[in-house]
């Protein structure tokens, strides 16, 4: 059985491959990357490194040749709908027999702007007829690294989420859950809603305060103030609009989904958020 992971040098993909190398021989693993030089360390371990670029569909069929099980990690930039469609088409042409896709919690109903891309990709996979597993992830704790590091430097914890709850979990937990599915059996035509325990921004600030051994002042601001803060950080206007729109959706409960499914896939408790925050801060 040959497994391939796309985006294997990215934040999530590299952790998935690390987990897979503990589950399967390196000779059974392949990766598809835009820059094979960045994956030289994997090739040195015996992993089959292949060139594949979502923006160049002609590279993908060759990249997926001979692959039985494909983990399609969602791209973090560009026209994701077209790129993911190209990957699904190439998987069908290459005879891939199973696709796992890193999606978003309750993608069909999500009000997050990200939901549009994930819905379209799930639909493309369903239409392909290839057996699948949708790994619908909630939020990575690491998404809050900027706020955590700022707090460690003495800044207040500024957010625009109101009292909304989010199912934060460590990126490593999501990666190991993906590895369990792509290397495991019995996951055909499944949907896994993956999330950590629900917490508010104030809760996360309190945990960070415990790590730092001091209280962190929390400021819940409105969208206008949050947008100005993002502009002050140098973000382009299009990004500011996207991020502010996400805050509105989160306030309305777009990430308020709690599930024990990830623990079941991992066969262990989730990593404590305190430990993840400690690693971000470097304590």
C-alpha positions as a Markdown table, in Angstrom:
| # | Residue | x | y | z |
|---|---|---|---|---|
| 1 | Unk | 0.0 | 0.0 | 0.0 |
| 2 | Unk | 1.5 | 3.3 | -1.1 |
| 3 | Unk | 0.4 | 6.5 | 0.7 |
| 4 | Unk | 1.0 | 10.0 | -0.6 |
| 5 | Unk | 0.7 | 13.3 | 1.4 |
| 6 | Unk | 0.4 | 16.6 | -0.4 |
| 7 | Unk | 1.9 | 19.8 | 1.0 |
| 8 | Unk | 4.3 | 17.6 | 3.0 |
| 9 | Unk | 6.7 | 20.5 | 3.9 |
| 10 | Unk | 3.9 | 22.7 | 5.3 |
| 11 | Unk | 3.1 | 23.2 | 9.0 |
| 12 | Unk | 0.4 | 20.4 | 9.0 |
| 13 | Unk | 1.9 | 18.1 | 6.3 |
| 14 | Unk | 5.3 | 17.9 | 7.9 |
| 15 | Unk | 3.7 | 16.7 | 11.1 |
| 16 | Unk | 1.6 | 14.1 | 9.3 |
| 17 | Unk | 4.6 | 12.7 | 7.6 |
| 18 | Unk | 6.5 | 12.6 | 10.9 |
| 19 | Unk | 3.6 | 10.6 | 12.4 |
| 20 | Unk | 3.3 | 8.3 | 9.3 |
| 21 | Unk | 7.0 | 7.4 | 9.6 |
| 22 | Unk | 6.2 | 5.9 | 13.0 |
| 23 | Unk | 3.4 | 3.8 | 11.5 |
| 24 | Unk | 4.7 | 2.6 | 8.1 |
| 25 | Unk | 8.1 | 1.9 | 6.4 |
| 26 | Unk | 9.5 | 5.0 | 4.6 |
| 27 | Unk | 9.4 | 3.0 | 1.3 |
| 28 | Unk | 5.5 | 2.9 | 1.6 |
| 29 | Unk | 5.3 | 6.7 | 1.8 |
| 30 | Unk | 5.4 | 9.4 | -0.9 |
| 31 | Unk | 5.0 | 13.1 | -0.8 |
| 32 | Unk | 3.9 | 15.6 | -3.4 |
| 33 | Unk | 5.6 | 19.1 | -3.1 |
| 34 | Unk | 6.1 | 22.2 | -5.2 |
| 35 | Unk | 9.7 | 22.4 | -4.1 |
| 36 | Unk | 11.4 | 18.9 | -3.9 |
| 37 | Unk | 14.6 | 20.5 | -2.5 |
| 38 | Unk | 12.7 | 21.4 | 0.7 |
| 39 | Unk | 11.8 | 17.7 | 1.1 |
| 40 | Unk | 15.4 | 16.5 | 0.7 |
| 41 | Unk | 15.4 | 15.5 | 4.4 |
| 42 | Unk | 12.5 | 13.2 | 3.7 |
| 43 | Unk | 14.2 | 11.7 | 0.7 |
| 44 | Unk | 17.2 | 11.0 | 2.8 |
| 45 | Unk | 14.9 | 8.9 | 5.1 |
| 46 | Unk | 13.7 | 6.8 | 2.1 |
| 47 | Unk | 10.4 | 8.7 | 1.4 |
| 48 | Unk | 9.5 | 8.9 | -2.3 |
| 49 | Unk | 9.6 | 12.7 | -3.0 |
| 50 | Unk | 7.6 | 13.8 | -6.1 |
| 51 | Unk | 7.1 | 17.1 | -7.8 |
| 52 | Unk | 3.4 | 18.2 | -7.8 |
| 53 | Unk | 2.0 | 21.7 | -8.1 |
| 54 | Unk | -1.7 | 22.3 | -7.7 |
| 55 | Unk | -1.4 | 25.3 | -10.0 |
| 56 | Unk | 0.0 | 23.0 | -12.7 |
| 57 | Unk | -2.5 | 20.2 | -13.1 |
| 58 | Unk | -0.3 | 18.4 | -15.6 |
| 59 | Unk | 2.2 | 17.6 | -12.8 |
| 60 | Unk | -0.4 | 15.9 | -10.6 |
| 61 | Unk | -1.3 | 12.8 | -12.5 |
| 62 | Unk | 2.3 | 11.7 | -12.6 |
| 63 | Unk | 2.8 | 12.7 | -8.9 |
| 64 | Unk | -0.1 | 10.5 | -7.9 |
| 65 | Unk | 0.8 | 7.5 | -10.2 |
| 66 | Unk | 0.9 | 4.2 | -8.3 |
| 67 | Unk | -0.6 | 5.7 | -5.2 |
| 68 | Unk | -3.3 | 3.8 | -3.3 |
| 69 | Unk | -4.2 | 6.3 | -0.6 |
| 70 | Unk | -4.0 | 10.0 | -0.9 |
| 71 | Unk | -4.1 | 12.6 | 1.9 |
| 72 | Unk | -5.1 | 15.9 | 0.3 |
| 73 | Unk | -4.1 | 18.7 | 2.6 |
| 74 | Unk | -6.0 | 21.8 | 1.8 |
| 75 | Unk | -3.9 | 24.6 | 0.2 |
| 76 | Unk | -3.4 | 27.7 | 2.3 |
| 77 | Unk | -3.3 | 30.1 | -0.7 |
| 78 | Unk | -4.5 | 30.7 | -4.2 |
| 79 | Unk | -7.7 | 29.6 | -5.9 |
| 80 | Unk | -8.2 | 26.6 | -3.7 |
| 81 | Unk | -11.4 | 25.4 | -5.4 |
| 82 | Unk | -9.6 | 25.1 | -8.8 |
| 83 | Unk | -6.5 | 23.6 | -7.3 |
| 84 | Unk | -8.3 | 21.0 | -5.2 |
| 85 | Unk | -10.5 | 20.1 | -8.2 |
| 86 | Unk | -7.3 | 19.6 | -10.2 |
| 87 | Unk | -5.9 | 17.3 | -7.5 |
| 88 | Unk | -9.2 | 15.2 | -7.3 |
| 89 | Unk | -9.3 | 14.9 | -11.1 |
| 90 | Unk | -5.6 | 13.7 | -11.2 |
| 91 | Unk | -6.3 | 11.3 | -8.4 |
| 92 | Unk | -9.1 | 9.7 | -10.4 |
| 93 | Unk | -7.0 | 9.6 | -13.5 |
| 94 | Unk | -4.1 | 8.0 | -11.6 |
| 95 | Unk | -6.4 | 5.3 | -10.1 |
| 96 | Unk | -6.1 | 6.4 | -6.4 |
| 97 | Unk | -8.4 | 4.2 | -4.3 |
| 98 | Unk | -8.9 | 6.4 | -1.3 |
| 99 | Unk | -8.8 | 10.1 | -0.5 |
| 100 | Unk | -8.7 | 11.7 | 2.9 |
| 101 | Unk | -9.2 | 15.5 | 2.9 |
| 102 | Unk | -8.5 | 18.1 | 5.6 |
| 103 | Unk | -11.7 | 20.1 | 5.7 |
| 104 | Unk | -13.5 | 22.3 | 8.1 |
| 105 | Unk | -15.9 | 21.6 | 10.9 |
| 106 | Unk | -19.4 | 21.2 | 9.4 |
| 107 | Unk | -18.2 | 22.5 | 6.1 |
| 108 | Unk | -21.6 | 22.2 | 4.3 |
| 109 | Unk | -23.2 | 24.6 | 6.7 |
| 110 | Unk | -20.2 | 26.7 | 7.7 |
| 111 | Unk | -20.6 | 30.5 | 7.7 |
| 112 | Unk | -16.8 | 31.0 | 7.6 |
| 113 | Unk | -15.5 | 32.3 | 4.3 |
| 114 | Unk | -13.2 | 29.2 | 4.3 |
| 115 | Unk | -16.3 | 27.0 | 4.1 |
| 116 | Unk | -16.9 | 27.8 | 0.5 |
| 117 | Unk | -13.6 | 26.2 | -0.6 |
| 118 | Unk | -14.0 | 23.2 | 1.6 |
| 119 | Unk | -17.6 | 22.6 | 0.5 |
| 120 | Unk | -16.6 | 22.7 | -3.1 |
| 121 | Unk | -13.7 | 20.3 | -2.5 |
| 122 | Unk | -15.9 | 17.8 | -0.6 |
| 123 | Unk | -18.4 | 17.9 | -3.4 |
| 124 | Unk | -15.6 | 17.3 | -6.0 |
| 125 | Unk | -14.4 | 14.3 | -4.1 |
| 126 | Unk | -18.0 | 12.9 | -3.7 |
| 127 | Unk | -18.5 | 13.3 | -7.5 |
| 128 | Unk | -15.3 | 11.5 | -8.3 |
| 129 | Unk | -16.6 | 8.3 | -6.9 |
| 130 | Unk | -13.4 | 7.6 | -5.0 |
| 131 | Unk | -13.9 | 6.3 | -1.4 |
| 132 | Unk | -13.1 | 9.2 | 1.0 |
| 133 | Unk | -12.8 | 10.4 | 4.5 |
| 134 | Unk | -13.4 | 14.1 | 5.3 |
| 135 | Unk | -11.3 | 15.2 | 8.3 |
| 136 | Unk | -13.2 | 18.3 | 9.3 |
| 137 | Unk | -10.9 | 20.3 | 11.6 |
| 138 | Unk | -11.7 | 23.0 | 14.0 |
| 139 | Unk | -9.0 | 25.6 | 15.0 |
| 140 | Unk | -5.3 | 25.1 | 15.7 |
| 141 | Unk | -4.0 | 26.6 | 18.9 |
| 142 | Unk | -1.1 | 27.7 | 16.8 |
| 143 | Unk | -3.5 | 30.1 | 14.9 |
| 144 | Unk | -3.3 | 32.2 | 18.0 |
| 145 | Unk | 0.5 | 32.3 | 18.2 |
| 146 | Unk | 0.7 | 36.0 | 17.4 |
| 147 | Unk | -1.7 | 36.9 | 20.3 |
| 148 | Unk | 0.1 | 34.4 | 22.7 |
| 149 | Unk | 3.5 | 35.8 | 21.9 |
| 150 | Unk | 2.3 | 39.4 | 22.2 |
| 151 | Unk | 0.9 | 38.5 | 25.6 |
| 152 | Unk | 4.2 | 37.0 | 26.6 |
| 153 | Unk | 5.8 | 40.4 | 25.8 |
| 154 | Unk | 3.3 | 42.2 | 28.1 |
| 155 | Unk | 0.6 | 43.1 | 25.6 |
| 156 | Unk | -3.1 | 42.7 | 26.4 |
| 157 | Unk | -5.1 | 39.8 | 24.8 |
| 158 | Unk | -7.0 | 41.6 | 22.1 |
| 159 | Unk | -9.7 | 39.8 | 20.1 |
| 160 | Unk | -13.1 | 40.3 | 18.5 |
| 161 | Unk | -14.7 | 37.0 | 19.2 |
| 162 | Unk | -17.0 | 38.1 | 22.0 |
| 163 | Unk | -17.9 | 35.2 | 24.2 |
| 164 | Unk | -17.9 | 32.7 | 21.3 |
| 165 | Unk | -16.5 | 29.2 | 21.9 |
| 166 | Unk | -13.9 | 27.5 | 19.8 |
| 167 | Unk | -12.6 | 23.9 | 19.8 |
| 168 | Unk | -8.9 | 24.6 | 19.8 |
| 169 | Unk | -6.5 | 21.7 | 19.7 |
| 170 | Unk | -2.8 | 21.3 | 18.8 |
| 171 | Unk | -1.9 | 21.1 | 15.2 |
| 172 | Unk | 0.1 | 17.9 | 16.1 |
| 173 | Unk | -3.1 | 16.2 | 17.3 |
| 174 | Unk | -4.9 | 17.0 | 14.0 |
| 175 | Unk | -1.9 | 15.7 | 12.1 |
| 176 | Unk | -1.7 | 12.5 | 14.0 |
| 177 | Unk | -5.5 | 12.0 | 13.5 |
| 178 | Unk | -5.0 | 12.4 | 9.8 |
| 179 | Unk | -2.1 | 9.9 | 9.9 |
| 180 | Unk | -4.3 | 7.4 | 11.7 |
| 181 | Unk | -7.0 | 7.6 | 9.0 |
| 182 | Unk | -4.7 | 7.6 | 6.0 |
| 183 | Unk | -2.7 | 4.7 | 7.3 |
| 184 | Unk | -5.6 | 2.8 | 8.9 |
| 185 | Unk | -8.4 | 0.6 | 7.7 |
| 186 | Unk | -12.2 | 1.0 | 7.8 |
| 187 | Unk | -12.3 | 4.7 | 7.1 |
| 188 | Unk | -14.0 | 4.6 | 3.7 |
| 189 | Unk | -16.8 | 7.1 | 3.2 |
| 190 | Unk | -16.5 | 8.6 | 6.6 |
| 191 | Unk | -16.8 | 12.1 | 8.0 |
| 192 | Unk | -15.0 | 13.0 | 11.1 |
| 193 | Unk | -15.7 | 16.2 | 13.0 |
| 194 | Unk | -12.5 | 16.9 | 14.8 |
| 195 | Unk | -12.3 | 19.4 | 17.7 |
| 196 | Unk | -10.9 | 20.0 | 21.1 |
| 197 | Unk | -13.0 | 21.1 | 24.2 |
| 198 | Unk | -14.8 | 24.4 | 23.7 |
| 199 | Unk | -13.2 | 27.5 | 25.2 |
| 200 | Unk | -13.5 | 31.2 | 24.8 |
| 201 | Unk | -10.7 | 33.7 | 24.1 |
| 202 | Unk | -10.8 | 34.7 | 27.7 |
| 203 | Unk | -10.3 | 31.0 | 28.7 |
| 204 | Unk | -7.3 | 30.7 | 26.4 |
| 205 | Unk | -5.9 | 34.0 | 27.8 |
| 206 | Unk | -6.3 | 32.5 | 31.3 |
| 207 | Unk | -4.4 | 29.4 | 30.3 |
| 208 | Unk | -1.6 | 31.5 | 28.8 |
| 209 | Unk | -1.6 | 33.5 | 32.0 |
| 210 | Unk | -1.0 | 30.3 | 34.0 |
| 211 | Unk | 2.0 | 29.5 | 31.8 |
| 212 | Unk | 3.4 | 33.0 | 32.3 |
| 213 | Unk | 2.4 | 33.1 | 36.0 |
| 214 | Unk | 0.6 | 36.4 | 35.7 |
| 215 | Unk | -2.8 | 37.7 | 34.8 |
| 216 | Unk | -3.3 | 38.8 | 31.2 |
| 217 | Unk | -5.8 | 41.7 | 30.6 |
| 218 | Unk | -8.4 | 40.7 | 27.9 |
| 219 | Unk | -9.8 | 43.3 | 25.6 |
| 220 | Unk | -12.8 | 42.3 | 23.5 |
| 221 | Unk | -13.1 | 45.0 | 20.7 |
| 222 | Unk | -15.6 | 45.6 | 18.0 |
| 223 | Unk | -14.9 | 44.9 | 14.3 |
| 224 | Unk | -13.9 | 48.4 | 13.5 |
| 225 | Unk | -11.2 | 48.5 | 16.2 |
| 226 | Unk | -10.0 | 45.1 | 15.3 |
| 227 | Unk | -9.8 | 46.1 | 11.6 |
| 228 | Unk | -7.7 | 49.1 | 12.5 |
| 229 | Unk | -5.4 | 46.9 | 14.6 |
| 230 | Unk | -4.9 | 44.6 | 11.7 |
| 231 | Unk | -4.2 | 47.6 | 9.4 |
| 232 | Unk | -1.7 | 48.8 | 11.9 |
| 233 | Unk | 0.1 | 45.5 | 11.7 |
| 234 | Unk | 0.5 | 46.0 | 8.0 |
| 235 | Unk | -2.1 | 43.6 | 6.6 |
| 236 | Unk | -3.5 | 44.4 | 3.2 |
| 237 | Unk | -7.1 | 45.5 | 3.1 |
| 238 | Unk | -8.4 | 42.3 | 1.4 |
| 239 | Unk | -6.9 | 40.3 | 4.3 |
| 240 | Unk | -8.3 | 42.7 | 6.9 |
| 241 | Unk | -11.8 | 42.2 | 5.4 |
| 242 | Unk | -11.4 | 38.4 | 5.3 |
| 243 | Unk | -10.2 | 38.2 | 8.9 |
| 244 | Unk | -12.9 | 40.6 | 10.3 |
| 245 | Unk | -15.5 | 38.6 | 8.4 |
| 246 | Unk | -14.2 | 35.4 | 10.1 |
| 247 | Unk | -14.5 | 37.0 | 13.5 |
| 248 | Unk | -18.2 | 37.7 | 12.8 |
| 249 | Unk | -18.8 | 34.1 | 11.8 |
| 250 | Unk | -16.9 | 32.8 | 14.9 |
| 251 | Unk | -19.1 | 35.1 | 17.1 |
| 252 | Unk | -22.1 | 33.5 | 15.6 |
| 253 | Unk | -20.9 | 30.0 | 16.5 |
| 254 | Unk | -19.0 | 28.8 | 13.4 |
| 255 | Unk | -16.4 | 27.0 | 15.5 |
| 256 | Unk | -18.6 | 26.1 | 18.5 |
| 257 | Unk | -18.5 | 22.3 | 17.8 |
| 258 | Unk | -17.2 | 19.9 | 20.4 |
| 259 | Unk | -16.4 | 16.3 | 19.6 |
| 260 | Unk | -14.5 | 13.4 | 21.2 |
| 261 | Unk | -13.8 | 11.9 | 17.8 |
| 262 | Unk | -10.2 | 13.0 | 17.6 |
| 263 | Unk | -9.4 | 11.3 | 20.9 |
| 264 | Unk | -11.0 | 8.2 | 19.6 |
| 265 | Unk | -8.9 | 8.3 | 16.4 |
| 266 | Unk | -5.7 | 9.0 | 18.4 |
| 267 | Unk | -6.4 | 6.4 | 21.1 |
| 268 | Unk | -5.3 | 9.0 | 23.8 |
| 269 | Unk | -6.3 | 12.3 | 25.3 |
| 270 | Unk | -5.6 | 15.5 | 23.4 |
| 271 | Unk | -2.4 | 17.4 | 24.2 |
| 272 | Unk | -3.2 | 19.9 | 27.0 |
| 273 | Unk | -3.4 | 23.4 | 25.6 |
| 274 | Unk | -1.1 | 24.5 | 28.4 |
| 275 | Unk | 1.7 | 22.4 | 26.9 |
| 276 | Unk | 1.1 | 23.7 | 23.4 |
| 277 | Unk | 1.2 | 27.3 | 24.6 |
| 278 | Unk | 4.4 | 26.6 | 26.5 |
| 279 | Unk | 6.0 | 25.3 | 23.3 |
| 280 | Unk | 4.8 | 28.5 | 21.4 |
| 281 | Unk | 6.3 | 30.7 | 24.1 |
| 282 | Unk | 9.4 | 28.6 | 24.4 |
| 283 | Unk | 9.0 | 27.9 | 28.1 |
